[in-house]
Protein backbone atom coordinates (compact mmCIF):
# COMPACT_ATOMS: atom_id res chain seq x y z
CA UNK A 1 0.00 0.00 0.00
CA UNK A 2 1.29 3.47 -0.90
CA UNK A 3 0.04 6.97 -0.21
CA UNK A 4 0.98 9.87 -2.43
CA UNK A 5 1.44 13.64 -2.41
CA UNK A 6 2.47 15.62 -5.50
CA UNK A 7 6.18 14.96 -5.04
CA UNK A 8 6.47 12.31 -2.35
CA UNK A 9 4.86 9.02 -1.44
CA UNK A 10 5.02 6.32 1.23
CA UNK A 11 5.14 2.58 0.72
CA UNK A 12 6.04 -0.57 2.62
CA UNK A 13 9.49 -2.04 2.14
CA UNK A 14 10.35 -4.89 -0.20
CA UNK A 15 13.46 -7.12 0.08
CA UNK A 16 15.36 -5.10 -2.51
CA UNK A 17 15.17 -2.02 -0.28
CA UNK A 18 17.55 -3.42 2.34
CA UNK A 19 20.76 -1.71 1.09
CA UNK A 20 19.11 1.72 0.79
CA UNK A 21 17.45 1.45 4.21
CA UNK A 22 20.66 0.32 5.90
CA UNK A 23 22.47 3.25 4.29
CA UNK A 24 19.77 5.68 5.42
CA UNK A 25 20.07 4.56 9.05
CA UNK A 26 23.87 4.83 8.90
CA UNK A 27 24.07 8.25 7.22
CA UNK A 28 21.15 10.16 8.74
CA UNK A 29 21.70 12.67 11.52
CA UNK A 30 18.31 12.11 13.16
CA UNK A 31 18.21 8.40 13.95
CA UNK A 32 16.51 6.22 16.52
CA UNK A 33 17.31 2.51 16.27
CA UNK A 34 16.91 -0.25 18.87
CA UNK A 35 17.37 -3.29 16.65
CA UNK A 36 20.47 -4.89 15.20
CA UNK A 37 21.28 -4.85 11.49
CA UNK A 38 20.16 -8.45 11.04
CA UNK A 39 16.78 -7.69 12.62
CA UNK A 40 16.44 -4.53 10.54
CA UNK A 41 17.00 -6.48 7.32
CA UNK A 42 14.46 -9.08 8.48
CA UNK A 43 11.93 -6.29 9.07
CA UNK A 44 12.62 -4.92 5.58
CA UNK A 45 12.03 -8.33 4.04
CA UNK A 46 8.71 -8.69 5.91
CA UNK A 47 7.44 -5.28 4.79
CA UNK A 48 7.64 -3.92 8.34
CA UNK A 49 9.54 -0.79 7.31
CA UNK A 50 7.78 2.20 5.78
CA UNK A 51 9.66 4.45 3.36
CA UNK A 52 8.94 8.10 2.67
CA UNK A 53 10.22 8.64 -0.89
CA UNK A 54 10.68 11.63 -3.16
CA UNK A 55 10.18 11.31 -6.88
CA UNK A 56 13.07 12.30 -9.13
CA UNK A 57 13.75 11.91 -12.84
CA UNK A 58 16.10 9.11 -11.90
CA UNK A 59 15.45 6.75 -8.97
CA UNK A 60 13.32 7.84 -5.99
CA UNK A 61 15.22 9.29 -3.02
CA UNK A 62 14.54 7.91 0.45
CA UNK A 63 13.66 10.82 2.75
CA UNK A 64 12.86 8.75 5.83
CA UNK A 65 12.18 5.26 7.12
CA UNK A 66 10.20 3.86 10.01
CA UNK A 67 10.84 0.28 11.22
CA UNK A 68 8.23 -1.56 13.27
CA UNK A 69 8.19 -4.82 15.18
CA UNK A 70 4.79 -6.45 15.79
CA UNK A 71 4.84 -8.34 19.06
CA UNK A 72 3.86 -11.96 19.44
CA UNK A 73 0.84 -11.43 21.66
CA UNK A 74 1.49 -12.39 25.31
CA UNK A 75 -0.96 -15.00 26.59
CA UNK A 76 -1.53 -12.87 29.70
CA UNK A 77 -2.63 -9.76 27.79
CA UNK A 78 -6.35 -9.14 28.39
CA UNK A 79 -8.54 -10.07 25.44
CA UNK A 80 -9.80 -6.49 25.14
CA UNK A 81 -6.26 -5.10 24.82
CA UNK A 82 -5.00 -4.36 21.30
CA UNK A 83 -2.03 -6.13 19.78
CA UNK A 84 1.17 -4.16 20.34
CA UNK A 85 3.47 -2.90 17.60
CA UNK A 86 6.76 -1.34 18.69
CA UNK A 87 8.46 1.43 16.74
CA UNK A 88 12.07 0.23 16.73
CA UNK A 89 13.65 2.56 14.22
CA UNK A 90 13.24 6.00 12.64
CA UNK A 91 15.72 7.66 10.28
CA UNK A 92 15.31 11.11 8.73
CA UNK A 93 17.52 12.12 5.81
CA UNK A 94 19.79 15.12 6.40
CA UNK A 95 17.89 18.40 6.02
CA UNK A 96 14.63 16.44 6.07
CA UNK A 97 11.63 17.28 8.24
CA UNK A 98 10.92 14.68 10.97
CA UNK A 99 7.39 16.00 11.44
CA UNK A 100 6.52 15.89 7.73
CA UNK A 101 7.96 12.43 7.16
CA UNK A 102 6.53 10.90 10.35
CA UNK A 103 3.10 12.38 9.59
CA UNK A 104 3.15 10.87 6.09
CA UNK A 105 4.36 7.45 7.25
CA UNK A 106 2.01 7.34 10.23
CA UNK A 107 -0.94 8.25 8.03
CA UNK A 108 -0.09 5.34 5.74
CA UNK A 109 0.30 2.98 8.69
CA UNK A 110 -3.11 3.89 10.12
CA UNK A 111 -4.79 3.08 6.79
CA UNK A 112 -2.99 -0.20 6.12
CA UNK A 113 -5.14 -3.37 6.11
CA UNK A 114 -5.66 -4.98 9.53
CA UNK A 115 -8.38 -7.16 11.00
CA UNK A 116 -7.53 -6.50 14.65
CA UNK A 117 -6.98 -3.28 16.52
CA UNK A 118 -3.31 -2.57 17.23
CA UNK A 119 -1.45 0.04 19.20
CA UNK A 120 1.82 1.55 18.03
CA UNK A 121 4.23 2.22 20.91
CA UNK A 122 7.12 4.64 20.41
CA UNK A 123 9.85 5.66 22.85
CA UNK A 124 11.57 9.04 22.58
CA UNK A 125 14.47 10.61 24.45
CA UNK A 126 15.42 13.11 21.72
CA UNK A 127 13.92 16.54 21.19
CA UNK A 128 13.38 16.02 17.46
CA UNK A 129 11.32 12.83 17.82
CA UNK A 130 9.39 14.08 20.87
CA UNK A 131 8.45 17.24 18.99
CA UNK A 132 7.43 15.27 15.90
CA UNK A 133 5.29 12.73 17.80
CA UNK A 134 3.54 15.54 19.67
CA UNK A 135 2.95 17.53 16.49
CA UNK A 136 1.47 14.64 14.50
CA UNK A 137 -0.99 13.87 17.30
CA UNK A 138 0.38 10.75 18.94
CA UNK A 139 -0.71 10.38 22.57
CA UNK A 140 1.86 10.97 25.29
CA UNK A 141 1.19 7.92 27.47
CA UNK A 142 4.03 8.07 29.99
CA UNK A 143 7.14 9.96 31.03
CA UNK A 144 9.86 7.77 32.51
CA UNK A 145 12.73 8.90 34.75
CA UNK A 146 16.03 7.19 35.54
CA UNK A 147 17.46 6.79 39.03
CA UNK A 148 20.94 5.61 40.00
CA UNK A 149 22.75 4.40 43.12
CA UNK A 150 26.51 4.89 43.16
CA UNK A 151 29.20 3.00 45.12
CA UNK A 152 27.19 -0.21 44.78
CA UNK A 153 29.97 -2.61 45.93
CA UNK A 154 30.34 -0.74 49.24
CA UNK A 155 26.66 -0.38 50.05
CA UNK A 156 25.16 -2.18 53.03
CA UNK A 157 21.49 -2.43 53.92
CA UNK A 158 19.74 -3.35 57.13
CA UNK A 159 17.12 -6.05 56.72
CA UNK A 160 13.60 -4.55 56.74
CA UNK A 161 11.37 -5.51 59.67
CA UNK A 162 9.42 -8.74 59.03
CA UNK A 163 5.91 -8.40 57.65
CA UNK A 164 2.84 -9.97 59.22
CA UNK A 165 3.11 -12.79 56.67
CA UNK A 166 6.20 -14.97 56.36
CA UNK A 167 7.86 -13.85 53.14
CA UNK A 168 10.81 -15.78 51.73
CA UNK A 169 13.12 -14.31 49.07
CA UNK A 170 14.53 -17.03 46.84
CA UNK A 171 15.96 -17.61 43.39
CA UNK A 172 13.43 -17.86 40.58
CA UNK A 173 13.31 -21.02 38.47
CA UNK A 174 12.03 -21.68 34.94
CA UNK A 175 8.98 -23.33 36.50
CA UNK A 176 8.03 -19.91 37.92
CA UNK A 177 7.88 -18.10 34.57
CA UNK A 178 4.19 -18.58 33.84
CA UNK A 179 3.27 -17.47 37.36
CA UNK A 180 5.54 -14.44 37.04
CA UNK A 181 3.99 -13.46 33.71
CA UNK A 182 0.51 -13.59 35.28
CA UNK A 183 1.74 -11.55 38.26
CA UNK A 184 3.24 -9.06 35.82
CA UNK A 185 -0.09 -8.74 34.02
CA UNK A 186 -2.05 -7.81 37.16
CA UNK A 187 0.66 -5.47 38.44
CA UNK A 188 1.41 -3.32 35.40
CA UNK A 189 -0.59 -1.38 32.84
CA UNK A 190 -0.86 -3.29 29.51
CA UNK A 191 1.67 -0.83 28.08
CA UNK A 192 4.33 -2.47 30.25
CA UNK A 193 3.37 -6.16 30.15
CA UNK A 194 6.09 -8.62 29.24
CA UNK A 195 5.57 -12.23 28.23
CA UNK A 196 7.00 -15.39 29.78
CA UNK A 197 9.54 -15.63 26.94
CA UNK A 198 10.87 -12.16 27.84
CA UNK A 199 11.05 -13.10 31.51
CA UNK A 200 13.01 -16.18 30.51
CA UNK A 201 15.49 -13.94 28.68
CA UNK A 202 15.89 -11.81 31.81
CA UNK A 203 16.44 -14.93 33.91
CA UNK A 204 19.22 -16.10 31.60
CA UNK A 205 20.96 -12.73 31.63
CA UNK A 206 21.10 -12.07 35.37
CA UNK A 207 19.79 -12.79 38.88
CA UNK A 208 16.02 -13.09 39.25
CA UNK A 209 14.52 -13.43 42.72
CA UNK A 210 10.97 -14.02 43.89
CA UNK A 211 9.12 -13.16 47.08
CA UNK A 212 6.99 -16.11 48.17
CA UNK A 213 4.67 -16.93 51.01
CA UNK A 214 3.98 -20.64 51.16
CA UNK A 215 3.22 -21.81 47.60
CA UNK A 216 2.34 -18.31 46.37
CA UNK A 217 4.68 -15.90 44.57
CA UNK A 218 3.76 -12.32 45.45
CA UNK A 219 6.60 -10.39 43.80
CA UNK A 220 9.88 -10.57 41.90
CA UNK A 221 12.95 -8.60 40.94
CA UNK A 222 15.22 -8.99 37.90
CA UNK A 223 18.78 -7.63 37.77
CA UNK A 224 20.99 -7.30 34.70
CA UNK A 225 24.70 -6.85 35.61
CA UNK A 226 26.47 -5.52 32.52
CA UNK A 227 30.01 -4.15 32.76
CA UNK A 228 29.92 -1.24 35.24
CA UNK A 229 26.14 -1.00 35.65
CA UNK A 230 23.61 -3.27 37.35
CA UNK A 231 20.19 -2.50 35.91
CA UNK A 232 17.09 -3.29 37.94
CA UNK A 233 15.15 -4.42 34.89
CA UNK A 234 11.96 -5.40 36.70
CA UNK A 235 10.48 -4.97 40.18
CA UNK A 236 6.91 -6.08 40.76
CA UNK A 237 4.70 -6.78 43.77
CA UNK A 238 1.17 -8.13 43.43
CA UNK A 239 -1.34 -5.30 44.11
CA UNK A 240 -2.88 -7.21 47.02
CA UNK A 241 0.55 -7.44 48.70
CA UNK A 242 1.76 -3.90 48.21
CA UNK A 243 2.51 -1.47 51.09
CA UNK A 244 3.93 -4.30 53.22
CA UNK A 245 7.63 -3.70 52.59
CA UNK A 246 7.96 -6.50 50.03
CA UNK A 247 9.18 -4.16 47.29
CA UNK A 248 11.93 -2.87 49.58
CA UNK A 249 12.97 -6.41 50.51
CA UNK A 250 13.10 -7.45 46.86
CA UNK A 251 15.08 -4.37 45.85
CA UNK A 252 17.63 -4.92 48.63
CA UNK A 253 17.92 -8.59 47.66
CA UNK A 254 18.42 -7.64 44.02
CA UNK A 255 21.12 -5.10 44.86
CA UNK A 256 22.91 -7.63 47.06
CA UNK A 257 22.75 -10.18 44.24
CA UNK A 258 24.40 -7.62 41.93
CA UNK A 259 27.32 -6.83 44.24
CA UNK A 260 29.46 -9.90 43.37
CA UNK A 261 29.51 -8.68 39.76
CA UNK A 262 31.46 -5.59 40.92
CA UNK A 263 29.25 -3.13 39.06
CA UNK A 264 29.99 0.41 40.17
CA UNK A 265 26.39 1.58 40.23
CA UNK A 266 22.79 0.45 39.98
CA UNK A 267 20.32 1.94 37.52
CA UNK A 268 16.53 1.74 37.25
CA UNK A 269 13.64 3.71 35.86
CA UNK A 270 10.05 4.40 36.79
CA UNK A 271 7.09 6.38 35.52
CA UNK A 272 6.98 10.03 36.57
CA UNK A 273 3.49 9.38 37.96
CA UNK A 274 4.59 6.45 40.15
CA UNK A 275 5.05 8.38 43.38
CA UNK A 276 5.21 5.30 45.61
CA UNK A 277 8.14 3.80 43.71
CA UNK A 278 10.00 7.10 43.64
CA UNK A 279 9.65 7.42 47.42
CA UNK A 280 11.11 3.92 47.84
CA UNK A 281 14.08 4.66 45.59
CA UNK A 282 14.87 7.97 47.27
CA UNK A 283 14.68 6.35 50.71
CA UNK A 284 17.37 3.92 49.55
CA UNK A 285 19.65 6.76 48.37
CA UNK A 286 18.90 6.49 44.66
CA UNK A 287 19.02 9.85 42.91
CA UNK A 288 17.69 11.17 39.63
CA UNK A 289 20.21 10.98 36.79
CA UNK A 290 18.53 13.65 34.68
CA UNK A 291 17.95 11.13 31.87
CA UNK A 292 14.39 10.38 30.84
CA UNK A 293 12.26 9.24 27.94
CA UNK A 294 8.67 9.61 26.82
CA UNK A 295 6.29 6.92 25.62
CA UNK A 296 3.91 7.77 22.79
CA UNK A 297 1.08 5.64 21.44
CA UNK A 298 -1.08 5.64 18.34
CA UNK A 299 -4.17 3.50 17.88
CA UNK A 300 -4.18 1.52 14.63
CA UNK A 301 -7.84 0.70 13.93
CA UNK A 302 -9.43 -2.20 12.11
CA UNK A 303 -9.57 -1.39 8.40
CA UNK A 304 -10.68 -4.74 6.97
CA UNK A 305 -13.81 -6.59 8.08
CA UNK A 306 -15.14 -10.00 7.19
CA UNK A 307 -13.57 -13.45 7.15
CA UNK A 308 -10.90 -14.46 4.63
CA UNK A 309 -11.78 -17.32 2.26
N, C-alpha and C positions, 0 to 999 in steps of 0.2 A: 504494500500500500504506500502511495506517495501523495503528499500534498504540495501544492504549487503556489508561488507568487509569481510576479512578472519575471523576476530574474533568478529566483532561488526556489529550491524545492527540498523536500525531506522524503527519505525512503529508508526502508530497513536494509541492513547489510546483507551482502551475498559473499560466499567464500572468496571470490576474487578481490574483495575489498581489504583483505587482511594487511597487505603491505602498506597501503595508503593510511589505514587507521593506525597501525603501529607507528608510522612516521609522524602522524598528527599528534599522537600522545607524547612522542619524544621531543618534538620541536616546538610545541605550543608553550606560551608563557603561562597561561591560565589553565591549569591542569589539576584535576582531582582523580586519583586512581588508587583503588584498594584491591586490585586483583593482579596476579602475575601475568606475564606475557602469554604463557600457555593458556591460561583461563580466558584472557582477552581474545585470543585467536579462536578459541572454542565458542565464545559468545558471538563473534563475527560469523562463524560458520552456521550458527543456529538462528541467525537473523535477530539477535538480541541487542544489536547496536543500531542506533538510528544515526543517519548522516544528514547534516544540513549542507546542501551543495549549491554552488553558484554556477550558472550556465556560462560557458565561454565558447568562442568559435572552435577551440580545440576541445580538450577533455574538460569535464566539470571539475571545479576546484572544491575541495572539502573545506568548509568554513568551520564546522564543529562536529563533534560526535558525542553520543551519550550511550554508555554501556550499562545494561541492566542484567540482573540475575534473579530470575523467578525462584522462589524458595520451594523446596519440597515441603508440602504442608505438614506441620507438626500434628501428630495424632491428638495432642492435648489442646489444640486451638479450638475454641468454641465454634460450633457449627454456624453461628450467625456472623462470625468474624470473616472478613475478606481474605483471600489469598494475598500473601505479601510478595512484593517485588522490590528488590533493593537496587538503588542507583549506585553502581560501583565505579563508574568512571565518567568524567566530563572533560572534554578538551575543546578549547576555543582558539582558533587560529589567531596568530598575531594581528593586532589592530582590528580584530573582530569584536562584535558586541555580544557579551554573554547573555544579556536580557533578550535580545532579538533572536538569537539562535535557540536558547532554551525555550522561549515561547513557541517558536515554530515546531521544535521537536516534541515538546510536551503536547501541543495541540494534535499532532499526528498520533502520538501514543494514546491519547484519550479516545480517539476515533477508531483505533485499530480493532479488528474483530475479537470479541471475547464472549464466552458464555457464562462466566462467573465474575462477580465483582472482585476487583483487586485493589490493593492500596500500594502506591509507590512511596517508598521511604527513602529520603535523602538526608545525608549528614553534611554539615557545612561548618568549617572553622575558618574560612577565608571570607574577606569582605566582599569580594566580587561575586561569589556564589550565593552568599546570604542575601545580598542586594538583589540579585537576579531572581532567586526563588520567591522573595517577598513581592517583587514587582509583578511577576507573572501570576500571582495569586495562590501559590501553594500555602498550605496551612502550617503555621509554626506550632508544632505539637509539643516540643520540649526544649528547654535549655539545660545543658549538662555542664557541671563544673568539676574540675580535677582538684584533688587533695593529695598531699604528699606527707610522708613522715621520714625525716632524715635520721642518720646514725642508727639505722635498723639493727646492726649486729650488737650494739651496746645497750639496746633498750631492754628494760625489765618491767614486767607487769605483775601486780598483785592479783591473785585469783579473785574474781568477783564473789560476793556472798552467795551461798547456795539458794536456789529457788525453792518454792514450796513443793515442786515436783522434782524427782531425781532425774537429772539430765546428764547423760554421758556423751562426751565428745570422742568420736572414734573415726578411724579411716573409712572412707567410702569404698564400696566394692562395686564391680560391674552389675551385680544383682540389684543394687540400689537405684540404677539409672532410671527405670520407669517410674519409681516412686518419686525420685527427685524431679523428673519432668512434670509430674502432676502437681507437686508442691510448687514448682516454679509457676505453673499456670494459674494457681489460685493466689499467688503472692504478687505477681507483676501484671501491669497493664498488658494487653495483647501486643502492643508495640514492642515490648521487651521480652516476650516469650522466647525460649530456646528449646529445641527438641532434644530427645535423648541422645541422638547421634552427636549433637554439639557438646552435650555434657560429657559424653565419652571422650571426645577430643580434649576437653579440659582436663579430664582425669588422667589421660596419657601424658599431658604436658607438665603437670605439676601436682602438688598436694591438694587433695580434696577431702574435707572432713565433714561429718554429719553430726548433728545434735539429735540424740534419740532418747526417748523415755519408754522403757519396755520395748515392745516390738514396733513402736511408731517413730518415724523420722519427722522431726518438727522444724528442721533448718539445716542449712549447709553453707560451707564457704569453699571457694576455689581460688587457689593461688598459682600464679604463673611466674616462677623465678627465671628471669632472662637477663644475663650479663649483670649489670649493676642495679637493676630495678626488679623488685618483686611486685607484680600487679595483683591486686585483689580483684579478680575477674568477676566474681559473683559472691554475693552475700544475701541470703534469703532466710526469713523466718516465717513460718505459717501464720497467717493473720490471727488465728485463735490463740497463738502462743507469743504474740508480741507484747512488749512492755514488761517482760519478766527477766530481762538481762541476758537472754539467750544470744541476741545479736552481738553483744559485747563479748561474751564467752567465745563465740565462734571467731570473732575478729582477732581476739588475743591468741587463740589457738592457731589461726592461720598465719599470723605474724611470727609466732614461735616456730612454726613449721618452715617458714622461709629463712630463718636465721642461719641454718647450716649451709645455705647456698651462698652466704657472704655477699648478698646484695646490699648496696649502700643505703638504699631507701625503698620505701613502699609507696605505691601509687594506686589510687582508686578514683572513681568518679561517681557522681550522683546527680539526680535531677535538682535543679534550682528550687523546685517546689517541695522537695522532700526534707522538711525541716527536722524531723526526728532523726534521720540518718546524719544530717550535718551536725546536729548537737552531739551525737555519739562520736563522730570523727574528731570534732574539736576537743571533746573531753579527753581524748586519747592522744592529744598533741599533734594531730594532723593539721596542716595549714593549707589554705588555698594557694595553688601554683600560679594563678592568673590565666591558665589555659582553659579553654571551654569550647564547646561546639553546640550547634543548634540542630534540631531534628525537624525536618519538613515532611509533610505528607500530601499526597494528591490522590483523590479517589479516581479509580479507573472503572467506569460503569460497564454494565452488560450492554453490548452493542449487537449481539446476534441472539435471536430467540429460536426456539424449535429444537427438534432432535435430529442429529445427523442420520443419514441413511446407513 
